[in-house]
Structure formats: C-alpha cells, structure tokens
Amino acid sequence: MLGKGRKVSSRGETVAANYAFGPAEDDIIIKHRLLTRTTTTRGEPPLKKLQKKFTSFVLEVEKDEDNYNECAKLSKSFLQELSTFEIPLLKSKAVIDANLREKENFNELKDEINRQILQAQTDIEDLKKQLEESKIERQHKEECEAIRKLISAQPPRSETQKSITELEKEIAAFEAENTAGSRLLELRKKQFALLLHVVDELQNTIEEEQKSLIEEMRMVTEEQKSGMEDANGGSEAMAVD
C-alpha cells in the first residue's frame, strides 16, 4: 500500500495523510492477503514458502536421474510445509466456525430479545389497561364512599318515616283546608253573583220608577199649563163682553 506520512504545517496543525487507496480498497486487499497468506510480518510468506517447496519437489521428480532419496526428502519437506500451512487454515476454520456459532447464538439471542421486547410491549399494554381499569374502579369506590358518608349523615329510617308520616298528615290537613276554602270561595262567588243580580234588578227598578215619576211630573205640568191657558181664555172673553 502506497502512501505519504502525516506532515505538520508551520503553525503546528496536523494534516491528514493522503493514501493511494480508499478504505474500501484497503479492506479488499487486506482480506485477500489474509485468505491467501501472501504476506507476513515475520519472514517469508507461508504460501510462497509452500510454493517453493512444491516447485523444488516437482523439478526434482521430473529429472531423469536416480534421485529417489532427494525426492523423498523434498516430498517430506513439502508435506511438513503443507501441514504447517494447514494449521493456520484449520485455526481460521475453527475461528470461522466459532464465529458462525456465535452468530447463530447472537441471532437466537436477538430473536429472543425481540420476542421479549414484543412480550414487554404486550405486558405494558395490558398494564395500561389494568391501570385504567384500576382508576375507574378506584373512582367508583370513591363515589360509593361519598354516597355511604352522605347516607350515614342522614337520620335513621324510622325518624325519616316518622317525618314523612307527619308531612303526609300536614299535607292532608292543608288539602282539607284547601278544599274547604275552595268550597267557601265558590259559595262567596255564588252569593256575590246573586248580589250583583239583585243590584242590577234594583237598579233597573229604580230607573223604571224614576222614568215613571218623571213622566207623571211631565203630565201634571202639562195639565197645569192647559188649565192655566183655559183660565186665561175665559178671562179674555169676559173682558170682551
């Protein structure tokens, strides 16, 4: 991987290093090197060593010479190197298997946690409903207690019944008085109506008598006038004679 080191400006400000590859490319390269084991921090890379051992063994086998011992020696060296190379792979496989099992355990744990979360949410909803029901029940109890106190503050039933009986007697007495008063009022109405009728008759009688009296006085006055006229006429006749 190519890159430039970090440099410091004249003001002491640190400038970020510029790399030839981005983070994604770096991850790909590191993953490839770990899988192929073409790099190592100490000595020659294992894959290159294995490749050299295999190349040496193949070249020795292809020779026409009587080199059985040398081929056996190179074969043993190659197999040893192959075993050495295989051990990290087995370790890596064991790590991968452990990681897969851990991942499965994690997924199971995740599912269990999600199930517990859903159960907790359901329990919370149930508890909310129970809380609302408890509030309503408490409100009903408070209302019942208030009614009970109100009832306790009232007099006993016997006294209440006695008061009701007395009130009923008073009401009956008032109704009797009302009935008597109504009858008396009706009687007074009839008497007053009769009195008005008598007054009307009396008034009519008085008016008729007044009219008769006036008529009689008028007739007497006319008779007197006629008598005076007759007397005056006789006097004049005597005077002429």
ZADO-1210 file (C-alpha; in nm, 4 decimals, padded with zeros to 6 digits):
<atoms>
<atom x="00.0000" y="00.0000" z="00.0000" code="MET" pos="1"/>
<atom x="00.1461" y="00.3306" z="-00.1109" code="LEU" pos="2"/>
<atom x="00.1015" y="00.6427" z="00.0894" code="GLY" pos="3"/>
<atom x="00.2501" y="00.9525" z="00.2351" code="LYS" pos="4"/>
<atom x="00.3177" y="01.0058" z="00.6027" code="GLY" pos="5"/>
<atom x="00.1490" y="01.2737" z="00.8103" code="ARG" pos="6"/>
<atom x="00.3108" y="01.6167" z="00.7949" code="LYS" pos="7"/>
<atom x="00.2859" y="01.9142" z="01.0247" code="VAL" pos="8"/>
<atom x="00.2393" y="02.2689" z="00.8955" code="SER" pos="9"/>
<atom x="00.4323" y="02.5699" z="01.0180" code="SER" pos="10"/>
<atom x="00.1500" y="02.6546" z="01.2579" code="ARG" pos="11"/>
<atom x="00.1603" y="02.3109" z="01.4187" code="GLY" pos="12"/>
<atom x="-00.1595" y="02.1967" z="01.2513" code="GLU" pos="13"/>
<atom x="-00.1746" y="01.8280" z="01.1664" code="THR" pos="14"/>
<atom x="-00.2574" y="01.7497" z="00.8069" code="VAL" pos="15"/>
<atom x="-00.4305" y="01.4160" z="00.7310" code="ALA" pos="16"/>
<atom x="-00.2260" y="01.1679" z="00.5299" code="ALA" pos="17"/>
<atom x="-00.3184" y="01.1063" z="00.1675" code="ASN" pos="18"/>
<atom x="-00.3435" y="00.7392" z="00.0724" code="TYR" pos="19"/>
<atom x="-00.3313" y="00.5791" z="-00.2735" code="ALA" pos="20"/>
<atom x="-00.6299" y="00.3546" z="-00.1855" code="PHE" pos="21"/>
<atom x="-00.9538" y="00.4299" z="-00.0119" code="GLY" pos="22"/>
<atom x="-01.0862" y="00.2419" z="00.2959" code="PRO" pos="23"/>
<atom x="-01.2917" y="00.0051" z="00.0786" code="ALA" pos="24"/>
<atom x="-00.9902" y="-00.0905" z="-00.1387" code="GLU" pos="25"/>
<atom x="-00.7781" y="-00.1354" z="00.1718" code="ASP" pos="26"/>
<atom x="-01.0332" y="-00.3768" z="00.3176" code="ASP" pos="27"/>
<atom x="-01.0390" y="-00.5818" z="-00.0042" code="ILE" pos="28"/>
<atom x="-00.6579" y="-00.6024" z="-00.0192" code="ILE" pos="29"/>
<atom x="-00.6240" y="-00.6988" z="00.3483" code="ILE" pos="30"/>
<atom x="-00.8968" y="-00.9644" z="00.3128" code="LYS" pos="31"/>
<atom x="-00.7235" y="-01.1116" z="00.0039" code="HIS" pos="32"/>
<atom x="-00.3854" y="-01.1218" z="00.1778" code="ARG" pos="33"/>
<atom x="-00.5326" y="-01.2868" z="00.4851" code="LEU" pos="34"/>
<atom x="-00.7043" y="-01.5535" z="00.2726" code="LEU" pos="35"/>
<atom x="-00.4016" y="-01.6264" z="00.0518" code="THR" pos="36"/>
<atom x="-00.1486" y="-01.5622" z="00.3308" code="ARG" pos="37"/>
<atom x="00.0864" y="-01.3951" z="00.0817" code="THR" pos="38"/>
<atom x="00.2165" y="-01.1515" z="00.3403" code="THR" pos="39"/>
<atom x="00.3509" y="-01.1875" z="00.6897" code="THR" pos="40"/>
<atom x="00.5105" y="-00.9638" z="00.9439" code="THR" pos="41"/>
<atom x="00.7976" y="-01.2058" z="01.0098" code="ARG" pos="42"/>
<atom x="00.9996" y="-01.3923" z="00.7459" code="GLY" pos="43"/>
<atom x="00.8820" y="-01.5199" z="00.4121" code="GLU" pos="44"/>
<atom x="00.5057" y="-01.5545" z="00.3479" code="PRO" pos="45"/>
<atom x="00.3805" y="-01.9117" z="00.4117" code="PRO" pos="46"/>
<atom x="00.2193" y="-01.9505" z="00.0711" code="LEU" pos="47"/>
<atom x="00.5407" y="-01.8519" z="-00.1073" code="LYS" pos="48"/>
<atom x="00.7393" y="-02.0980" z="00.1029" code="LYS" pos="49"/>
<atom x="00.4903" y="-02.3736" z="00.0202" code="LEU" pos="50"/>
<atom x="00.5072" y="-02.2820" z="-00.3467" code="GLN" pos="51"/>
<atom x="00.8869" y="-02.3018" z="-00.3440" code="LYS" pos="52"/>
<atom x="00.8811" y="-02.6416" z="-00.1686" code="LYS" pos="53"/>
<atom x="00.6312" y="-02.7759" z="-00.4209" code="PHE" pos="54"/>
<atom x="00.8277" y="-02.6342" z="-00.7166" code="THR" pos="55"/>
<atom x="01.1506" y="-02.7887" z="-00.5890" code="SER" pos="56"/>
<atom x="00.9804" y="-03.1259" z="-00.5415" code="PHE" pos="57"/>
<atom x="00.8273" y="-03.1210" z="-00.8918" code="VAL" pos="58"/>
<atom x="01.1551" y="-03.0205" z="-01.0561" code="LEU" pos="59"/>
<atom x="01.3390" y="-03.2976" z="-00.8745" code="GLU" pos="60"/>
<atom x="01.0762" y="-03.5549" z="-00.9743" code="VAL" pos="61"/>
<atom x="01.0977" y="-03.4541" z="-01.3422" code="GLU" pos="62"/>
<atom x="01.4713" y="-03.5258" z="-01.3505" code="LYS" pos="63"/>
<atom x="01.5827" y="-03.8494" z="-01.5135" code="ASP" pos="64"/>
<atom x="01.8454" y="-03.9135" z="-01.2539" code="GLU" pos="65"/>
<atom x="01.8313" y="-04.1738" z="-00.9767" code="ASP" pos="66"/>
<atom x="01.7291" y="-03.9258" z="-00.7062" code="ASN" pos="67"/>
<atom x="01.4779" y="-04.1191" z="-00.5023" code="TYR" pos="68"/>
<atom x="01.6262" y="-04.0097" z="-00.1720" code="ASN" pos="69"/>
<atom x="01.6277" y="-03.6462" z="-00.2743" code="GLU" pos="70"/>
<atom x="01.2647" y="-03.6698" z="-00.3957" code="CYS" pos="71"/>
<atom x="01.1642" y="-03.8346" z="-00.0684" code="ALA" pos="72"/>
<atom x="01.3446" y="-03.5626" z="00.1237" code="LYS" pos="73"/>
<atom x="01.1745" y="-03.2858" z="-00.0790" code="LEU" pos="74"/>
<atom x="00.8383" y="-03.4625" z="-00.0524" code="SER" pos="75"/>
<atom x="00.8712" y="-03.4847" z="00.3257" code="LYS" pos="76"/>
<atom x="00.9741" y="-03.1183" z="00.3415" code="SER" pos="77"/>
<atom x="00.6778" y="-03.0223" z="00.1217" code="PHE" pos="78"/>
<atom x="00.4358" y="-03.2244" z="00.3353" code="LEU" pos="79"/>
<atom x="00.5746" y="-03.0674" z="00.6510" code="GLN" pos="80"/>
<atom x="00.5367" y="-02.7228" z="00.4986" code="GLU" pos="81"/>
<atom x="00.1854" y="-02.8164" z="00.3843" code="LEU" pos="82"/>
<atom x="00.0998" y="-02.9252" z="00.7399" code="SER" pos="83"/>
<atom x="00.2468" y="-02.6029" z="00.8727" code="THR" pos="84"/>
<atom x="00.0457" y="-02.4085" z="00.6197" code="PHE" pos="85"/>
<atom x="-00.2674" y="-02.6092" z="00.7008" code="GLU" pos="86"/>
<atom x="-00.2562" y="-02.5429" z="01.0780" code="ILE" pos="87"/>
<atom x="-00.3430" y="-02.1701" z="01.0481" code="PRO" pos="88"/>
<atom x="-00.6120" y="-02.2648" z="00.7980" code="LEU" pos="89"/>
<atom x="-00.7584" y="-02.5100" z="01.0479" code="LEU" pos="90"/>
<atom x="-00.7338" y="-02.2415" z="01.3132" code="LYS" pos="91"/>
<atom x="-00.9027" y="-01.9973" z="01.0792" code="SER" pos="92"/>
<atom x="-01.1710" y="-02.2539" z="01.0036" code="LYS" pos="93"/>
<atom x="-01.2181" y="-02.3141" z="01.3744" code="ALA" pos="94"/>
<atom x="-01.2438" y="-01.9386" z="01.4268" code="VAL" pos="95"/>
<atom x="-01.4908" y="-01.9134" z="01.1390" code="ILE" pos="96"/>
<atom x="-01.6974" y="-02.1997" z="01.2791" code="ASP" pos="97"/>
<atom x="-01.6858" y="-02.0378" z="01.6217" code="ALA" pos="98"/>
<atom x="-01.7885" y="-01.7072" z="01.4680" code="ASN" pos="99"/>
<atom x="-02.0736" y="-01.8783" z="01.2816" code="LEU" pos="100"/>
<atom x="-02.1873" y="-02.0443" z="01.6026" code="ARG" pos="101"/>
<atom x="-02.1529" y="-01.7130" z="01.7791" code="GLU" pos="102"/>
<atom x="-02.3514" y="-01.5503" z="01.5015" code="LYS" pos="103"/>
<atom x="-02.6214" y="-01.8140" z="01.5338" code="GLU" pos="104"/>
<atom x="-02.6208" y="-01.7648" z="01.9091" code="ASN" pos="105"/>
<atom x="-02.6363" y="-01.3914" z="01.8518" code="PHE" pos="106"/>
<atom x="-02.9282" y="-01.4319" z="01.6101" code="ASN" pos="107"/>
<atom x="-03.1049" y="-01.6570" z="01.8582" code="GLU" pos="108"/>
<atom x="-03.0337" y="-01.4067" z="02.1339" code="LEU" pos="109"/>
<atom x="-03.1538" y="-01.1272" z="01.9062" code="LYS" pos="110"/>
<atom x="-03.4749" y="-01.3185" z="01.8303" code="ASP" pos="111"/>
<atom x="-03.5210" y="-01.3881" z="02.1991" code="GLU" pos="112"/>
<atom x="-03.4641" y="-01.0206" z="02.2813" code="ILE" pos="113"/>
<atom x="-03.7108" y="-00.9173" z="02.0106" code="ASN" pos="114"/>
<atom x="-03.9603" y="-01.1698" z="02.1481" code="ARG" pos="115"/>
<atom x="-03.9062" y="-01.0337" z="02.4978" code="GLN" pos="116"/>
<atom x="-03.9473" y="-00.6786" z="02.3650" code="ILE" pos="117"/>
<atom x="-04.2767" y="-00.7735" z="02.1993" code="LEU" pos="118"/>
<atom x="-04.3830" y="-00.9519" z="02.5173" code="GLN" pos="119"/>
<atom x="-04.2819" y="-00.6473" z="02.7205" code="ALA" pos="120"/>
<atom x="-04.4810" y="-00.4214" z="02.4884" code="GLN" pos="121"/>
<atom x="-04.7806" y="-00.6540" z="02.5236" code="THR" pos="122"/>
<atom x="-04.7354" y="-00.6564" z="02.9013" code="ASP" pos="123"/>
<atom x="-04.7126" y="-00.2765" z="02.9011" code="ILE" pos="124"/>
<atom x="-05.0381" y="-00.2503" z="02.7052" code="GLU" pos="125"/>
<atom x="-05.2020" y="-00.4967" z="02.9451" code="ASP" pos="126"/>
<atom x="-05.0710" y="-00.2996" z="03.2418" code="LEU" pos="127"/>
<atom x="-05.2033" y="00.0215" z="03.0875" code="LYS" pos="128"/>
<atom x="-05.5464" y="-00.1383" z="03.0544" code="LYS" pos="129"/>
<atom x="-05.5255" y="-00.2674" z="03.4121" code="GLN" pos="130"/>
<atom x="-05.4209" y="00.0804" z="03.5258" code="LEU" pos="131"/>
<atom x="-05.7193" y="00.2382" z="03.3514" code="GLU" pos="132"/>
<atom x="-05.9495" y="-00.0265" z="03.4990" code="GLU" pos="133"/>
<atom x="-05.7955" y="00.0340" z="03.8410" code="SER" pos="134"/>
<atom x="-05.8519" y="00.4086" z="03.8050" code="LYS" pos="135"/>
<atom x="-06.2166" y="00.3505" z="03.7103" code="ILE" pos="136"/>
<atom x="-06.2599" y="00.1036" z="03.9973" code="GLU" pos="137"/>
<atom x="-06.0991" y="00.3480" z="04.2400" code="ARG" pos="138"/>
<atom x="-06.3250" y="00.6251" z="04.1131" code="GLN" pos="139"/>
<atom x="-06.6277" y="00.4017" z="04.1678" code="HIS" pos="140"/>
<atom x="-06.5079" y="00.3175" z="04.5168" code="LYS" pos="141"/>
<atom x="-06.4603" y="00.6865" z="04.5955" code="GLU" pos="142"/>
<atom x="-06.8095" y="00.7624" z="04.4665" code="GLU" pos="143"/>
<atom x="-06.9532" y="00.4751" z="04.6738" code="CYS" pos="144"/>
<atom x="-06.7666" y="00.6010" z="04.9792" code="GLU" pos="145"/>
<atom x="-06.9021" y="00.9520" z="04.9245" code="ALA" pos="146"/>
<atom x="-07.2551" y="00.8108" z="04.8912" code="ILE" pos="147"/>
<atom x="-07.2023" y="00.5998" z="05.2039" code="ARG" pos="148"/>
<atom x="-07.0889" y="00.9047" z="05.4016" code="LYS" pos="149"/>
<atom x="-07.3865" y="01.1001" z="05.2706" code="LEU" pos="150"/>
<atom x="-07.6199" y="00.8177" z="05.3736" code="ILE" pos="151"/>
<atom x="-07.4512" y="00.7922" z="05.7137" code="SER" pos="152"/>
<atom x="-07.5052" y="01.1636" z="05.7679" code="ALA" pos="153"/>
<atom x="-07.8799" y="01.1188" z="05.7174" code="GLN" pos="154"/>
<atom x="-08.1125" y="01.0370" z="06.0137" code="PRO" pos="155"/>
<atom x="-08.2292" y="00.6784" z="06.0745" code="PRO" pos="156"/>
<atom x="-08.5032" y="00.5298" z="05.8593" code="ARG" pos="157"/>
<atom x="-08.7523" y="00.5285" z="06.1487" code="SER" pos="158"/>
<atom x="-08.7105" y="00.9012" z="06.2009" code="GLU" pos="159"/>
<atom x="-08.7324" y="00.9615" z="05.8279" code="THR" pos="160"/>
<atom x="-09.0519" y="00.7537" z="05.8096" code="GLN" pos="161"/>
<atom x="-09.1934" y="00.9434" z="06.1069" code="LYS" pos="162"/>
<atom x="-09.1150" y="01.2746" z="05.9406" code="SER" pos="163"/>
<atom x="-09.2747" y="01.1501" z="05.6181" code="ILE" pos="164"/>
<atom x="-09.5896" y="01.0461" z="05.8092" code="THR" pos="165"/>
<atom x="-09.6115" y="01.3855" z="05.9785" code="GLU" pos="166"/>
<atom x="-09.5610" y="01.5605" z="05.6480" code="LEU" pos="167"/>
<atom x="-09.8328" y="01.3474" z="05.4922" code="GLU" pos="168"/>
<atom x="-10.0688" y="01.4453" z="05.7752" code="LYS" pos="169"/>
<atom x="-09.9831" y="01.8121" z="05.7273" code="GLU" pos="170"/>
<atom x="-10.0374" y="01.7769" z="05.3541" code="ILE" pos="171"/>
<atom x="-10.3745" y="01.6090" z="05.4149" code="ALA" pos="172"/>
<atom x="-10.4712" y="01.8903" z="05.6564" code="ALA" pos="173"/>
<atom x="-10.3651" y="02.1515" z="05.4018" code="PHE" pos="174"/>
<atom x="-10.5617" y="01.9711" z="05.1318" code="GLU" pos="175"/>
<atom x="-10.8682" y="01.9647" z="05.3585" code="ALA" pos="176"/>
<atom x="-10.8277" y="02.3347" z="05.4314" code="GLU" pos="177"/>
<atom x="-10.7801" y="02.3975" z="05.0635" code="ASN" pos="178"/>
<atom x="-11.0968" y="02.2040" z="04.9843" code="THR" pos="179"/>
<atom x="-11.2923" y="02.3948" z="05.2498" code="ALA" pos="180"/>
<atom x="-11.1509" y="02.7216" z="05.1255" code="GLY" pos="181"/>
<atom x="-11.2415" y="02.6285" z="04.7692" code="SER" pos="182"/>
<atom x="-11.5980" y="02.5480" z="04.8744" code="ARG" pos="183"/>
<atom x="-11.6251" y="02.8726" z="05.0726" code="LEU" pos="184"/>
<atom x="-11.4856" y="03.0651" z="04.7793" code="LEU" pos="185"/>
<atom x="-11.7356" y="02.9034" z="04.5463" code="GLU" pos="186"/>
<atom x="-12.0151" y="02.9925" z="04.7880" code="LEU" pos="187"/>
<atom x="-11.8928" y="03.3509" z="04.8098" code="ARG" pos="188"/>
<atom x="-11.8817" y="03.3653" z="04.4289" code="LYS" pos="189"/>
<atom x="-12.2410" y="03.2485" z="04.4075" code="LYS" pos="190"/>
<atom x="-12.3501" y="03.4945" z="04.6789" code="GLN" pos="191"/>
<atom x="-12.1671" y="03.7780" z="04.5071" code="PHE" pos="192"/>
<atom x="-12.3217" y="03.6837" z="04.1750" code="ALA" pos="193"/>
<atom x="-12.6636" y="03.6836" z="04.3388" code="LEU" pos="194"/>
<atom x="-12.5891" y="04.0164" z="04.4995" code="LEU" pos="195"/>
<atom x="-12.4881" y="04.1606" z="04.1651" code="LEU" pos="196"/>
<atom x="-12.8072" y="04.0252" z="04.0112" code="HIS" pos="197"/>
<atom x="-13.0165" y="04.1811" z="04.2904" code="VAL" pos="198"/>
<atom x="-12.8314" y="04.5102" z="04.2493" code="VAL" pos="199"/>
<atom x="-12.8970" y="04.5029" z="03.8755" code="ASP" pos="200"/>
<atom x="-13.2654" y="04.4301" z="03.9322" code="GLU" pos="201"/>
<atom x="-13.2871" y="04.7025" z="04.1948" code="LEU" pos="202"/>
<atom x="-13.1099" y="04.9469" z="03.9662" code="GLN" pos="203"/>
<atom x="-13.3441" y="04.8606" z="03.6823" code="ASN" pos="204"/>
<atom x="-13.6442" y="04.9014" z="03.9153" code="THR" pos="205"/>
<atom x="-13.5166" y="05.2392" z="04.0369" code="ILE" pos="206"/>
<atom x="-13.4572" y="05.3538" z="03.6809" code="GLU" pos="207"/>
<atom x="-13.8085" y="05.2488" z="03.5785" code="GLU" pos="208"/>
<atom x="-13.9609" y="05.4211" z="03.8826" code="GLU" pos="209"/>
<atom x="-13.7589" y="05.7342" z="03.8047" code="GLN" pos="210"/>
<atom x="-13.8836" y="05.7235" z="03.4475" code="LYS" pos="211"/>
<atom x="-14.2452" y="05.6796" z="03.5688" code="SER" pos="212"/>
<atom x="-14.2079" y="05.9631" z="03.8169" code="LEU" pos="213"/>
<atom x="-14.0639" y="06.1899" z="03.5529" code="ILE" pos="214"/>
<atom x="-14.3472" y="06.1011" z="03.3175" code="GLU" pos="215"/>
<atom x="-14.6085" y="06.1710" z="03.5832" code="GLU" pos="216"/>
<atom x="-14.4462" y="06.5048" z="03.6653" code="MET" pos="217"/>
<atom x="-14.4401" y="06.5903" z="03.2956" code="ARG" pos="218"/>
<atom x="-14.8100" y="06.5058" z="03.2621" code="MET" pos="219"/>
<atom x="-14.9007" y="06.7090" z="03.5709" code="VAL" pos="220"/>
<atom x="-14.7040" y="07.0018" z="03.4364" code="THR" pos="221"/>
<atom x="-14.8799" y="06.9791" z="03.1033" code="GLU" pos="222"/>
<atom x="-15.2203" y="06.9607" z="03.2772" code="GLU" pos="223"/>
<atom x="-15.1326" y="07.2644" z="03.4791" code="GLN" pos="224"/>
<atom x="-15.0314" y="07.4503" z="03.1664" code="LYS" pos="225"/>
<atom x="-15.3518" y="07.3511" z="02.9942" code="SER" pos="226"/>
<atom x="-15.5603" y="07.4658" z="03.2935" code="GLY" pos="227"/>
<atom x="-15.3873" y="07.7999" z="03.3018" code="MET" pos="228"/>
<atom x="-15.4397" y="07.8500" z="02.9324" code="GLU" pos="229"/>
<atom x="-15.8089" y="07.7674" z="02.9686" code="ASP" pos="230"/>
<atom x="-15.8416" y="08.0153" z="03.2573" code="ALA" pos="231"/>
<atom x="-15.6708" y="08.2894" z="03.0623" code="ASN" pos="232"/>
<atom x="-15.9035" y="08.2342" z="02.7660" code="GLY" pos="233"/>
<atom x="-16.2198" y="08.2722" z="02.9731" code="GLY" pos="234"/>
<atom x="-16.0948" y="08.5957" z="03.1268" code="SER" pos="235"/>
<atom x="-16.0324" y="08.7465" z="02.7878" code="GLU" pos="236"/>
<atom x="-16.3800" y="08.6507" z="02.6685" code="ALA" pos="237"/>
<atom x="-16.5400" y="08.8130" z="02.9647" code="MET" pos="238"/>
<atom x="-16.3470" y="09.1275" z="02.9092" code="ALA" pos="239"/>
<atom x="-16.4623" y="09.1487" z="02.5507" code="VAL" pos="240"/>
<atom x="-16.8245" y="09.1095" z="02.6548" code="ASP" pos="241"/>
</atoms>
